[in-house]
Amino acid sequence: MEFKKPYIILSAAMTIDGKIATKTGDPELSDEQDWREVHKLRSTVDAIMVGKGTILKDNPKLHIKFYEHKGYFRIVVDSNLSIPIDSKVIDFQPETYPTIICTTENAPTEKIKEFEAIKIKIIRSGKGEKVDIVKLMPFLYDLGIKTILLEGGGTLNWSFIKNNLVDEMRITIAPWIVGGKDAISLVEGEGFEKMVQATRLKLIDVVNRDNYVILKYKK
């Protein structure tokens, strides 16, 4: 049977040394022009997806500025439903940006009921400690979500890379080096053991602007 999945675009800004945030979690890498490009890209997809760490650290609205649009789904991958129910991703303009939380079958029933009481859709995928990303894809596709902008963080990015689910990448390299073994990298997780196992992508575009470099890849 054909595997149904949305088209996945991984989008991120990172430093020259591959960090998407400092050791204290500061993620402010993009300049205003790059942010405009990110928001333009957001306006073209059916959903934007992040991991719970992004919500817990930054409490973003995950909305669109600068461009007209019809809205999209905000998808949060949260294995144990640990994000606060008053997070901005829940409260901010839910009629334009409906939120879906993807969790496991082990998520607390009471927490599920709390979110569903305020009309947040909960999808349970996987019986383990982490959300089964592969199993999740057809569920999202059947909801009419054909394109997803994946904005991390590093652990969620690894889940998609590991399972060969990323179709396209847009990476902005900022002209900074921050270092730090505890600073978050573009892709975290356990990593591949051999180079031969590593995901390979085709470079389709390079833009050089004010010391920033924007790289676009496809599978």
N, CA and C atoms as a LAMMPS dump frame, in Angstrom:
ITEM: TIMESTEP
0
ITEM: NUMBER OF ATOMS
657
ITEM: BOX BOUNDS ff ff ff
-5.0000000000000000e+02 5.0000000000000000e+02
-5.0000000000000000e+02 5.0000000000000000e+02
-5.0000000000000000e+02 5.0000000000000000e+02
ITEM: ATOMS id mol type element x y z
1 1 1 N 0.839 -1.192 0
2 1 2 C 0 0 0
3 1 3 C 0.878 1.247 0
4 2 1 N 0.386 2.283 -0.685
5 2 2 C 1.12 3.546 -0.734
6 2 3 C 1.113 4.212 0.64
7 3 1 N 2.288 4.715 1.045
8 3 2 C 2.392 5.402 2.322
9 3 3 C 1.993 6.858 2.143
10 4 1 N 0.911 7.247 2.787
11 4 2 C 0.424 8.617 2.66
12 4 3 C 1.102 9.508 3.702
13 5 1 N 1.715 10.585 3.253
14 5 2 C 2.353 11.523 4.163
15 5 3 C 2.334 12.921 3.574
16 6 1 N 2.292 13.932 4.423
17 6 2 C 2.439 15.302 3.918
18 6 3 C 3.854 15.518 3.39
19 7 1 N 3.998 16.509 2.529
20 7 2 C 5.306 16.947 2.048
21 7 3 C 5.95 17.743 3.182
22 8 1 N 7.133 17.34 3.613
23 8 2 C 7.771 17.929 4.789
24 8 3 C 8.917 18.848 4.372
25 9 1 N 8.831 20.107 4.791
26 9 2 C 9.899 21.083 4.565
27 9 3 C 10.511 21.433 5.921
28 10 1 N 11.765 21.088 6.112
29 10 2 C 12.458 21.432 7.351
30 10 3 C 13.066 22.824 7.187
31 11 1 N 12.689 23.734 8.06
32 11 2 C 13.169 25.116 7.985
33 11 3 C 13.83 25.495 9.306
34 12 1 N 15.03 26.076 9.212
35 12 2 C 15.739 26.48 10.437
36 12 3 C 16.823 27.484 10.103
37 13 1 N 17.216 28.24 11.119
38 13 2 C 18.404 29.082 11.05
39 13 3 C 19.415 28.515 12.029
40 14 1 N 20.676 28.477 11.608
41 14 2 C 21.715 27.951 12.49
42 14 3 C 22.989 28.777 12.349
43 15 1 N 23.86 28.642 13.332
44 15 2 C 25.147 29.323 13.286
45 15 3 C 26.094 28.555 12.362
46 16 1 N 27.272 29.125 12.126
47 16 2 C 28.273 28.444 11.299
48 16 3 C 28.612 27.077 11.877
49 17 1 N 28.602 26.973 13.212
50 17 2 C 28.924 25.696 13.85
51 17 3 C 27.684 24.834 14.123
52 18 1 N 26.599 25.115 13.427
53 18 2 C 25.458 24.203 13.421
54 18 3 C 24.512 24.288 14.601
55 19 1 N 24.573 25.383 15.373
56 19 2 C 23.699 25.522 16.535
57 19 3 C 22.452 26.332 16.18
58 20 1 N 21.298 25.901 16.682
59 20 2 C 20.062 26.648 16.463
60 20 3 C 19.678 27.48 17.679
61 21 1 N 20.466 27.36 18.746
62 21 2 C 20.288 28.179 19.946
63 21 3 C 21.572 28.103 20.761
64 22 1 N 21.766 29.073 21.636
65 22 2 C 22.93 29.052 22.517
66 22 3 C 22.717 28.047 23.649
67 23 1 N 23.706 27.896 24.503
68 23 2 C 23.599 26.951 25.616
69 23 3 C 22.517 27.347 26.611
70 24 1 N 22.098 28.637 26.591
71 24 2 C 21.004 29.083 27.458
72 24 3 C 19.656 29.049 26.752
73 25 1 N 19.658 28.636 25.472
74 25 2 C 18.404 28.514 24.741
75 25 3 C 18.024 29.709 23.899
76 26 1 N 18.908 30.699 23.766
77 26 2 C 18.607 31.881 22.958
78 26 3 C 18.63 31.507 21.477
79 27 1 N 17.475 31.625 20.771
80 27 2 C 17.401 31.199 19.379
81 27 3 C 17.449 32.34 18.364
82 28 1 N 17.747 33.557 18.812
83 28 2 C 17.611 34.729 17.936
84 28 3 C 18.757 34.821 16.936
85 29 1 N 18.604 34.126 15.818
86 29 2 C 19.632 34.077 14.777
87 29 3 C 19.247 34.864 13.534
88 30 1 N 17.977 34.883 13.199
89 30 2 C 17.533 35.461 11.935
90 30 3 C 17.45 36.977 12.005
91 31 1 N 17.818 37.633 10.9
92 31 2 C 17.571 39.067 10.792
93 31 3 C 16.156 39.258 10.246
94 32 1 N 15.72 40.523 10.107
95 32 2 C 14.328 40.779 9.716
96 32 3 C 14.012 40.233 8.329
97 33 1 N 14.955 40.342 7.401
98 33 2 C 14.687 39.85 6.053
99 33 3 C 14.492 38.35 6.036
100 34 1 N 15.3 37.647 6.812
101 34 2 C 15.14 36.199 6.86
102 34 3 C 13.813 35.824 7.499
103 35 1 N 13.418 36.557 8.549
104 35 2 C 12.123 36.292 9.17
105 35 3 C 10.984 36.495 8.174
106 36 1 N 11.111 37.526 7.327
107 36 2 C 10.085 37.746 6.31
108 36 3 C 9.999 36.565 5.349
109 37 1 N 11.166 36.022 4.994
110 37 2 C 11.176 34.861 4.107
111 37 3 C 10.551 33.639 4.782
112 38 1 N 10.825 33.482 6.075
113 38 2 C 10.241 32.373 6.822
114 38 3 C 8.719 32.502 6.869
115 39 1 N 8.244 33.709 7.146
116 39 2 C 6.799 33.918 7.225
117 39 3 C 6.145 33.761 5.85
118 40 1 N 6.869 34.135 4.792
119 40 2 C 6.355 33.909 3.443
120 40 3 C 6.206 32.412 3.18
121 41 1 N 7.196 31.645 3.609
122 41 2 C 7.132 30.195 3.455
123 41 3 C 5.995 29.614 4.287
124 42 1 N 5.807 30.138 5.492
125 42 2 C 4.697 29.679 6.329
126 42 3 C 3.354 29.86 5.636
127 43 1 N 3.239 30.945 4.857
128 43 2 C 1.959 31.244 4.213
129 43 3 C 1.616 30.286 3.08
130 44 1 N 2.552 29.403 2.725
131 44 2 C 2.33 28.488 1.605
132 44 3 C 2.008 27.061 2.04
133 45 1 N 2.028 26.774 3.353
134 45 2 C 1.856 25.397 3.812
135 45 3 C 0.526 25.214 4.531
136 46 1 N 0.174 23.957 4.757
137 46 2 C -1.076 23.629 5.457
138 46 3 C -0.901 23.595 6.97
139 47 1 N 0.353 23.413 7.418
140 47 2 C 0.591 23.3 8.861
141 47 3 C 2.042 23.63 9.17
142 48 1 N 2.261 24.048 10.401
143 48 2 C 3.606 24.24 10.925
144 48 3 C 3.741 23.322 12.13
145 49 1 N 4.887 22.659 12.265
146 49 2 C 5.057 21.675 13.333
147 49 3 C 6.298 21.984 14.164
148 50 1 N 6.154 21.866 15.488
149 50 2 C 7.285 22.016 16.402
150 50 3 C 7.18 20.962 17.493
151 51 1 N 8.287 20.758 18.187
152 51 2 C 8.273 19.893 19.351
153 51 3 C 7.886 20.665 20.599
154 52 1 N 7.594 19.931 21.661
155 52 2 C 7.154 20.585 22.896
156 52 3 C 8.238 21.478 23.481
157 53 1 N 9.521 21.144 23.234
158 53 2 C 10.61 21.955 23.777
159 53 3 C 10.558 23.384 23.288
160 54 1 N 10.175 23.567 22.03
161 54 2 C 10.048 24.913 21.476
162 54 3 C 8.974 25.705 22.21
163 55 1 N 7.872 25.047 22.527
164 55 2 C 6.783 25.716 23.249
165 55 3 C 7.212 26.043 24.674
166 56 1 N 7.843 25.109 25.351
167 56 2 C 8.237 25.302 26.749
168 56 3 C 9.309 26.381 26.897
169 57 1 N 10.219 26.48 25.929
170 57 2 C 11.314 27.449 26.03
171 57 3 C 10.923 28.834 25.527
172 58 1 N 10.232 28.875 24.373
173 58 2 C 9.999 30.16 23.701
174 58 3 C 8.561 30.655 23.774
175 59 1 N 7.602 29.769 24.033
176 59 2 C 6.182 30.101 24.055
177 59 3 C 5.776 30.924 22.828
178 60 1 N 6.037 30.426 21.616
179 60 2 C 5.731 31.186 20.402
180 60 3 C 4.252 31.124 20.032
181 61 1 N 3.817 32.097 19.222
182 61 2 C 2.452 32.081 18.701
183 61 3 C 2.334 31.206 17.461
184 62 1 N 3.453 31.041 16.756
185 62 2 C 3.484 30.272 15.507
186 62 3 C 2.452 30.796 14.513
187 63 1 N 2.471 32.109 14.32
188 63 2 C 1.528 32.736 13.402
189 63 3 C 2.284 33.317 12.208
190 64 1 N 1.571 34.031 11.347
191 64 2 C 2.159 34.631 10.16
192 64 3 C 2.034 36.146 10.246
193 65 1 N 3.152 36.82 10.024
194 65 2 C 3.162 38.274 9.882
195 65 3 C 3.581 38.619 8.456
196 66 1 N 3.338 39.85 8.071
197 66 2 C 3.816 40.433 6.813
198 66 3 C 3.005 40.035 5.582
199 67 1 N 2.301 38.912 5.597
200 67 2 C 1.644 38.412 4.385
201 67 3 C 0.19 38.046 4.654
202 68 1 N -0.635 38.215 3.619
203 68 2 C -2.014 37.766 3.71
204 68 3 C -2.047 36.243 3.607
205 69 1 N -2.983 35.652 4.291
206 69 2 C -3.049 34.193 4.307
207 69 3 C -4.396 33.763 4.876
208 70 1 N -4.654 32.468 4.756
209 70 2 C -5.905 31.909 5.271
210 70 3 C -5.71 31.139 6.575
211 71 1 N -4.498 31.183 7.111
212 71 2 C -4.217 30.442 8.328
213 71 3 C -3.767 29.023 8.024
214 72 1 N -3.44 28.293 9.078
215 72 2 C -3 26.91 8.947
216 72 3 C -3.1 26.225 10.296
217 73 1 N -2.815 24.941 10.31
218 73 2 C -2.778 24.2 11.566
219 73 3 C -1.432 24.417 12.254
220 74 1 N -1.465 24.526 13.569
221 74 2 C -0.254 24.479 14.376
222 74 3 C -0.212 23.106 15.023
223 75 1 N 0.859 22.376 14.758
224 75 2 C 0.98 21.013 15.278
225 75 3 C 2.117 20.974 16.29
226 76 1 N 1.812 20.48 17.487
227 76 2 C 2.814 20.34 18.543
228 76 3 C 2.976 18.862 18.864
229 77 1 N 4.207 18.387 18.799
230 77 2 C 4.489 17.002 19.17
231 77 3 C 4.881 16.98 20.643
232 78 1 N 4.024 16.375 21.462
233 78 2 C 4.19 16.417 22.92
234 78 3 C 3.808 15.044 23.487
235 79 1 N 4.799 14.23 23.757
236 79 2 C 4.556 12.828 24.113
237 79 3 C 3.777 12.636 25.401
238 80 1 N 3.878 13.6 26.337
239 80 2 C 3.168 13.43 27.616
240 80 3 C 2.259 14.606 27.964
241 81 1 N 1.913 15.393 26.955
242 81 2 C 1.031 16.557 27.142
243 81 3 C 1.532 17.474 28.262
244 82 1 N 2.767 17.902 28.128
245 82 2 C 3.377 18.715 29.188
246 82 3 C 3.347 20.209 28.915
247 83 1 N 2.889 20.648 27.728
248 83 2 C 2.842 22.094 27.492
249 83 3 C 1.687 22.697 28.285
250 84 1 N 1.856 23.92 28.794
251 84 2 C 0.778 24.564 29.56
252 84 3 C -0.454 24.806 28.691
253 85 1 N -1.603 24.67 29.294
254 85 2 C -2.847 24.839 28.551
255 85 3 C -3.094 26.295 28.168
256 86 1 N -2.349 27.223 28.802
257 86 2 C -2.468 28.642 28.461
258 86 3 C -1.317 29.11 27.57
259 87 1 N -0.618 28.183 26.921
260 87 2 C 0.443 28.559 25.99
261 87 3 C -0.127 29.398 24.848
262 88 1 N 0.697 30.263 24.283
263 88 2 C 0.244 31.113 23.184
264 88 3 C -0.209 30.293 21.985
265 89 1 N 0.422 29.14 21.794
266 89 2 C 0.041 28.295 20.67
267 89 3 C -1.371 27.745 20.85
268 90 1 N -1.872 27.8 22.058
269 90 2 C -3.253 27.382 22.349
270 90 3 C -4.202 28.578 22.289
271 91 1 N -3.786 29.688 22.901
272 91 2 C -4.674 30.837 23.093
273 91 3 C -4.761 31.783 21.908
274 92 1 N -3.676 31.929 21.142
275 92 2 C -3.617 32.991 20.137
276 92 3 C -4.381 32.627 18.866
277 93 1 N -5.44 33.356 18.574
278 93 2 C -6.235 33.255 17.348
279 93 3 C -6.502 31.803 16.911
280 94 1 N -7.15 31.027 17.761
281 94 2 C -7.403 29.618 17.422
282 94 3 C -8.317 29.436 16.217
283 95 1 N -9.114 30.459 15.904
284 95 2 C -9.999 30.34 14.749
285 95 3 C -9.202 30.398 13.43
286 96 1 N -8.053 31.077 13.458
287 96 2 C -7.199 31.176 12.264
288 96 3 C -6.14 30.09 12.251
289 97 1 N -5.649 29.775 13.444
290 97 2 C -4.569 28.794 13.581
291 97 3 C -4.996 27.674 14.542
292 98 1 N -5.869 26.782 14.114
293 98 2 C -6.266 25.687 15.005
294 98 3 C -5.055 24.824 15.367
295 99 1 N -5.015 24.38 16.613
296 99 2 C -3.868 23.622 17.114
297 99 3 C -4.199 22.142 17.263
298 100 1 N -3.263 21.323 16.824
299 100 2 C -3.34 19.876 17.002
300 100 3 C -2.16 19.468 17.878
301 101 1 N -2.426 18.676 18.899
302 101 2 C -1.343 18.137 19.721
303 101 3 C -1.237 16.643 19.456
304 102 1 N -0.03 16.224 19.081
305 102 2 C 0.223 14.819 18.812
306 102 3 C 0.946 14.211 20.006
307 103 1 N 0.36 13.184 20.576
308 103 2 C 0.895 12.593 21.786
309 103 3 C 0.903 11.062 21.655
310 104 1 N 1.169 10.372 22.734
311 104 2 C 1.184 8.91 22.699
312 104 3 C -0.092 8.345 23.311
313 105 1 N -0.254 7.055 23.179
314 105 2 C -1.417 6.396 23.773
315 105 3 C -1.296 6.321 25.288
316 106 1 N -0.129 6.689 25.806
317 106 2 C 0.078 6.684 27.26
318 106 3 C -0.199 8.032 27.902
319 107 1 N -0.585 9.017 27.115
320 107 2 C -0.848 10.351 27.662
321 107 3 C -1.986 10.297 28.685
322 108 1 N -1.881 11.089 29.761
323 108 2 C -2.92 11.074 30.804
324 108 3 C -4.301 11.441 30.262
325 109 1 N -5.274 10.631 30.575
326 109 2 C -6.637 10.856 30.078
327 109 3 C -7.188 12.196 30.529
328 110 1 N -6.903 12.582 31.782
329 110 2 C -7.415 13.855 32.297
330 110 3 C -6.873 15.044 31.519
331 111 1 N -5.588 14.963 31.145
332 111 2 C -5.009 16.061 30.367
333 111 3 C -5.621 16.123 28.974
334 112 1 N -5.859 14.967 28.396
335 112 2 C -6.505 14.93 27.083
336 112 3 C -7.866 15.603 27.149
337 113 1 N -8.633 15.292 28.189
338 113 2 C -9.966 15.886 28.349
339 113 3 C -9.89 17.402 28.529
340 114 1 N -8.861 17.888 29.243
341 114 2 C -8.701 19.329 29.45
342 114 3 C -8.485 20.051 28.129
343 115 1 N -7.628 19.491 27.291
344 115 2 C -7.365 20.123 25.995
345 115 3 C -8.569 20.002 25.069
346 116 1 N -9.199 18.846 25.056
347 116 2 C -10.356 18.668 24.183
348 116 3 C -11.514 19.558 24.605
349 117 1 N -11.581 19.902 25.887
350 117 2 C -12.651 20.776 26.387
351 117 3 C -12.551 22.177 25.79
352 118 1 N -11.356 22.575 25.378
353 118 2 C -11.19 23.889 24.736
354 118 3 C -10.955 23.714 23.228
355 119 1 N -11.428 22.583 22.698
356 119 2 C -11.468 22.307 21.259
357 119 3 C -10.089 22.147 20.625
358 120 1 N -9.144 21.623 21.393
359 120 2 C -7.838 21.271 20.838
360 120 3 C -7.899 19.809 20.407
361 121 1 N -7.554 19.556 19.155
362 121 2 C -7.589 18.182 18.656
363 121 3 C -6.369 17.432 19.156
364 122 1 N -6.59 16.262 19.715
365 122 2 C -5.514 15.402 20.213
366 122 3 C -5.426 14.167 19.328
367 123 1 N -4.222 13.882 18.839
368 123 2 C -3.984 12.655 18.079
369 123 3 C -2.999 11.8 18.858
370 124 1 N -3.383 10.578 19.156
371 124 2 C -2.492 9.659 19.87
372 124 3 C -1.841 8.711 18.87
373 125 1 N -0.521 8.696 18.88
374 125 2 C 0.225 7.887 17.918
375 125 3 C 1.409 7.224 18.605
376 126 1 N 1.352 5.925 18.745
377 126 2 C 2.455 5.194 19.346
378 126 3 C 2.208 4.818 20.789
379 127 1 N 2.692 3.631 21.167
380 127 2 C 2.496 3.131 22.525
381 127 3 C 3.733 3.285 23.401
382 128 1 N 4.826 3.798 22.828
383 128 2 C 6.062 3.951 23.583
384 128 3 C 6.149 5.282 24.299
385 129 1 N 7.382 5.672 24.641
386 129 2 C 7.601 6.93 25.354
387 129 3 C 7.516 8.138 24.433
388 130 1 N 7.765 7.915 23.139
389 130 2 C 7.759 9.02 22.185
390 130 3 C 6.678 8.806 21.125
391 131 1 N 6.253 9.923 20.547
392 131 2 C 5.256 9.859 19.484
393 131 3 C 5.83 9.101 18.291
394 132 1 N 5.036 8.202 17.746
395 132 2 C 5.434 7.463 16.545
396 132 3 C 5.188 8.368 15.342
397 133 1 N 6.258 9.011 14.873
398 133 2 C 6.149 9.99 13.798
399 133 3 C 5.679 9.35 12.495
400 134 1 N 6.186 8.162 12.203
401 134 2 C 5.821 7.485 10.956
402 134 3 C 4.33 7.152 10.945
403 135 1 N 3.846 6.602 12.04
404 135 2 C 2.435 6.262 12.149
405 135 3 C 1.555 7.511 12.099
406 136 1 N 2.098 8.627 12.555
407 136 2 C 1.341 9.879 12.607
408 136 3 C 1.053 10.455 11.223
409 137 1 N 1.966 10.265 10.283
410 137 2 C 1.874 10.918 8.977
411 137 3 C 0.547 10.691 8.252
412 138 1 N 0.052 9.45 8.123
413 138 2 C -1.229 9.253 7.428
414 138 3 C -2.407 9.935 8.127
415 139 1 N -2.368 9.999 9.462
416 139 2 C -3.435 10.686 10.192
417 139 3 C -3.512 12.154 9.775
418 140 1 N -2.353 12.802 9.706
419 140 2 C -2.312 14.216 9.329
420 140 3 C -2.731 14.405 7.873
421 141 1 N -2.272 13.506 7.015
422 141 2 C -2.617 13.572 5.591
423 141 3 C -4.131 13.475 5.397
424 142 1 N -4.747 12.583 6.139
425 142 2 C -6.197 12.386 6.015
426 142 3 C -6.995 13.562 6.558
427 143 1 N -6.356 14.422 7.351
428 143 2 C -7.01 15.645 7.825
429 143 3 C -6.925 16.759 6.793
430 144 1 N -6.319 16.477 5.653
431 144 2 C -6.176 17.48 4.61
432 144 3 C -4.872 18.251 4.679
433 145 1 N -3.969 17.804 5.546
434 145 2 C -2.669 18.476 5.694
435 145 3 C -1.696 17.832 4.712
436 146 1 N -1.455 18.519 3.612
437 146 2 C -0.603 17.967 2.553
438 146 3 C 0.817 18.517 2.591
439 147 1 N 1.025 19.651 3.254
440 147 2 C 2.372 20.223 3.385
441 147 3 C 2.588 20.695 4.816
442 148 1 N 3.748 20.361 5.378
443 148 2 C 4.08 20.762 6.745
444 148 3 C 5.433 21.454 6.75
445 149 1 N 5.506 22.598 7.422
446 149 2 C 6.772 23.272 7.658
447 149 3 C 7.27 22.837 9.029
448 150 1 N 8.353 22.096 9.047
449 150 2 C 8.914 21.57 10.287
450 150 3 C 9.936 22.564 10.824
451 151 1 N 9.664 23.118 12.017
452 151 2 C 10.551 24.117 12.604
453 151 3 C 11.193 23.631 13.899
454 152 1 N 11.348 22.302 14.025
455 152 2 C 12.149 21.746 15.122
456 152 3 C 11.5 21.778 16.483
457 153 1 N 12.38 21.679 17.471
458 153 2 C 13.84 21.712 17.507
459 153 3 C 14.605 20.475 17.069
460 154 1 N 15.823 20.396 17.623
461 154 2 C 16.773 19.407 17.186
462 154 3 C 16.322 17.973 17.36
463 155 1 N 15.63 17.673 18.447
464 155 2 C 15.177 16.299 18.703
465 155 3 C 14.103 15.884 17.709
466 156 1 N 13.146 16.778 17.46
467 156 2 C 12.094 16.471 16.492
468 156 3 C 12.68 16.375 15.083
469 157 1 N 13.623 17.26 14.758
470 157 2 C 14.277 17.187 13.449
471 157 3 C 14.918 15.819 13.24
472 158 1 N 15.569 15.299 14.285
473 158 2 C 16.199 13.982 14.183
474 158 3 C 15.166 12.896 13.905
475 159 1 N 14.013 12.961 14.548
476 159 2 C 12.983 11.95 14.325
477 159 3 C 12.585 11.885 12.852
478 160 1 N 12.484 13.043 12.223
479 160 2 C 12.11 13.08 10.808
480 160 3 C 13.255 12.64 9.901
481 161 1 N 14.475 13.067 10.225
482 161 2 C 15.635 12.665 9.435
483 161 3 C 15.852 11.155 9.542
484 162 1 N 15.796 10.637 10.76
485 162 2 C 16.009 9.209 10.995
486 162 3 C 15.047 8.345 10.19
487 163 1 N 13.82 8.813 10.077
488 163 2 C 12.791 8.036 9.386
489 163 3 C 12.61 8.432 7.921
490 164 1 N 13.545 9.221 7.42
491 164 2 C 13.561 9.604 5.996
492 164 3 C 12.253 10.269 5.563
493 165 1 N 11.763 11.184 6.391
494 165 2 C 10.479 11.834 6.119
495 165 3 C 10.625 13.25 5.568
496 166 1 N 11.837 13.795 5.579
497 166 2 C 12.044 15.172 5.121
498 166 3 C 12.196 15.185 3.601
499 167 1 N 11.387 16.015 2.928
500 167 2 C 11.427 16.124 1.47
501 167 3 C 12.258 17.316 0.997
502 168 1 N 12.334 18.34 1.829
503 168 2 C 13.006 19.581 1.425
504 168 3 C 13.541 20.273 2.677
505 169 1 N 14.645 21.008 2.529
506 169 2 C 15.201 21.76 3.652
507 169 3 C 15.532 23.181 3.216
508 170 1 N 15.236 24.121 4.101
509 170 2 C 15.645 25.515 3.907
510 170 3 C 16.442 25.918 5.143
511 171 1 N 17.732 26.083 4.987
512 171 2 C 18.617 26.351 6.112
513 171 3 C 19.294 27.705 5.928
514 172 1 N 19.111 28.602 6.891
515 172 2 C 19.825 29.871 6.896
516 172 3 C 21.02 29.756 7.83
517 173 1 N 22.202 30.058 7.307
518 173 2 C 23.409 30.033 8.122
519 173 3 C 23.759 31.465 8.509
520 174 1 N 23.665 31.745 9.807
521 174 2 C 24.003 33.076 10.32
522 174 3 C 25.515 33.164 10.535
523 175 1 N 26.111 34.35 10.371
524 175 2 C 27.571 34.492 10.429
525 175 3 C 28.122 34.551 11.851
526 176 1 N 27.68 33.615 12.691
527 176 2 C 28.101 33.598 14.087
528 176 3 C 28.593 32.205 14.466
529 177 1 N 29.444 32.177 15.468
530 177 2 C 29.872 30.919 16.084
531 177 3 C 29.641 31.039 17.58
532 178 1 N 28.868 30.114 18.158
533 178 2 C 28.539 30.224 19.582
534 178 3 C 29.169 29.123 20.432
535 179 1 N 29.459 27.972 19.809
536 179 2 C 30.065 26.881 20.567
537 179 3 C 29.159 26.345 21.663
538 180 1 N 29.726 25.472 22.498
539 180 2 C 28.978 24.929 23.632
540 180 3 C 28.435 23.545 23.365
541 181 1 N 28.928 22.575 24.123
542 181 2 C 28.448 21.201 23.931
543 181 3 C 26.984 21.048 24.316
544 182 1 N 26.46 21.98 25.113
545 182 2 C 25.063 21.91 25.526
546 182 3 C 24.158 22.787 24.679
547 183 1 N 24.747 23.509 23.717
548 183 2 C 23.93 24.309 22.802
549 183 3 C 23.229 23.36 21.823
550 184 1 N 21.997 23.682 21.469
551 184 2 C 21.18 22.79 20.639
552 184 3 C 21.625 22.862 19.183
553 185 1 N 21.845 21.705 18.59
554 185 2 C 22.23 21.622 17.186
555 185 3 C 20.993 21.475 16.299
556 186 1 N 21.206 21.679 15.006
557 186 2 C 20.108 21.562 14.045
558 186 3 C 19.419 20.203 14.157
559 187 1 N 20.221 19.151 14.299
560 187 2 C 19.685 17.794 14.458
561 187 3 C 20.349 17.16 15.662
562 188 1 N 19.543 16.732 16.63
563 188 2 C 20.07 16.127 17.855
564 188 3 C 19.86 14.61 17.803
565 189 1 N 19.314 14.036 18.85
566 189 2 C 19.061 12.599 18.861
567 189 3 C 20.33 11.777 18.937
568 190 1 N 20.194 10.454 18.715
569 190 2 C 21.344 9.566 18.848
570 190 3 C 22.255 9.59 17.638
571 191 1 N 21.727 10.017 16.491
572 191 2 C 22.543 10.094 15.289
573 191 3 C 22.799 8.738 14.646
574 192 1 N 23.256 8.77 13.41
575 192 2 C 23.613 7.536 12.702
576 192 3 C 24.997 7.07 13.142
577 193 1 N 25.231 5.776 13.053
578 193 2 C 26.523 5.21 13.438
579 193 3 C 27.557 5.315 12.328
580 194 1 N 27.117 5.201 11.076
581 194 2 C 28.03 5.197 9.94
582 194 3 C 27.642 6.303 8.956
583 195 1 N 28.653 6.885 8.315
584 195 2 C 28.389 7.905 7.303
585 195 3 C 27.526 7.371 6.168
586 196 1 N 27.688 6.092 5.847
587 196 2 C 26.926 5.51 4.761
588 196 3 C 25.427 5.502 5.059
589 197 1 N 25.064 5.577 6.345
590 197 2 C 23.656 5.604 6.741
591 197 3 C 23.057 7.002 6.653
592 198 1 N 23.906 8.012 6.588
593 198 2 C 23.454 9.398 6.711
594 198 3 C 22.512 9.805 5.571
595 199 1 N 21.579 10.667 5.886
596 199 2 C 20.657 11.214 4.891
597 199 3 C 21.423 12.09 3.903
598 200 1 N 21.154 11.898 2.631
599 200 2 C 21.798 12.695 1.589
600 200 3 C 20.755 13.516 0.856
601 201 1 N 21.074 14.767 0.612
602 201 2 C 20.15 15.676 -0.05
603 201 3 C 20.839 16.363 -1.226
604 202 1 N 20.036 16.855 -2.151
605 202 2 C 20.555 17.555 -3.322
606 202 3 C 20.42 19.063 -3.131
607 203 1 N 21.525 19.786 -3.263
608 203 2 C 21.515 21.24 -3.15
609 203 3 C 20.885 21.834 -4.406
610 204 1 N 19.796 22.609 -4.23
611 204 2 C 19.092 23.156 -5.388
612 204 3 C 19.2 24.664 -5.496
613 205 1 N 19.623 25.343 -4.412
614 205 2 C 19.733 26.801 -4.486
615 205 3 C 20.616 27.322 -3.359
616 206 1 N 21.377 28.378 -3.67
617 206 2 C 22.211 29.057 -2.678
618 206 3 C 22.01 30.558 -2.834
619 207 1 N 21.71 31.23 -1.728
620 207 2 C 21.57 32.685 -1.728
621 207 3 C 22.528 33.256 -0.7
622 208 1 N 23.322 34.232 -1.111
623 208 2 C 24.284 34.9 -0.229
624 208 3 C 23.824 36.331 -0.016
625 209 1 N 23.541 36.688 1.251
626 209 2 C 23.009 38.01 1.537
627 209 3 C 23.525 38.539 2.869
628 210 1 N 24.249 39.647 2.842
629 210 2 C 24.712 40.308 4.071
630 210 3 C 25.361 39.328 5.046
631 211 1 N 26.236 38.499 4.542
632 211 2 C 26.952 37.499 5.342
633 211 3 C 26.087 36.315 5.771
634 212 1 N 24.804 36.341 5.45
635 212 2 C 23.939 35.184 5.653
636 212 3 C 23.957 34.329 4.387
637 213 1 N 23.861 33.024 4.554
638 213 2 C 23.771 32.116 3.42
639 213 3 C 22.515 31.27 3.586
640 214 1 N 21.681 31.244 2.563
641 214 2 C 20.457 30.441 2.599
642 214 3 C 20.635 29.267 1.645
643 215 1 N 20.536 28.069 2.189
644 215 2 C 20.724 26.846 1.421
645 215 3 C 19.391 26.121 1.288
646 216 1 N 19.096 25.687 0.084
647 216 2 C 17.877 24.906 -0.131
648 216 3 C 18.242 23.549 -0.716
649 217 1 N 17.705 22.509 -0.096
650 217 2 C 17.979 21.138 -0.487
651 217 3 C 16.668 20.402 -0.768
652 218 1 N 16.758 19.375 -1.594
653 218 2 C 15.636 18.447 -1.788
654 218 3 C 16.132 17.026 -1.677
655 219 1 N 15.208 16.13 -1.349
656 219 2 C 15.542 14.706 -1.229
657 219 3 C 16.02 14.176 -2.578
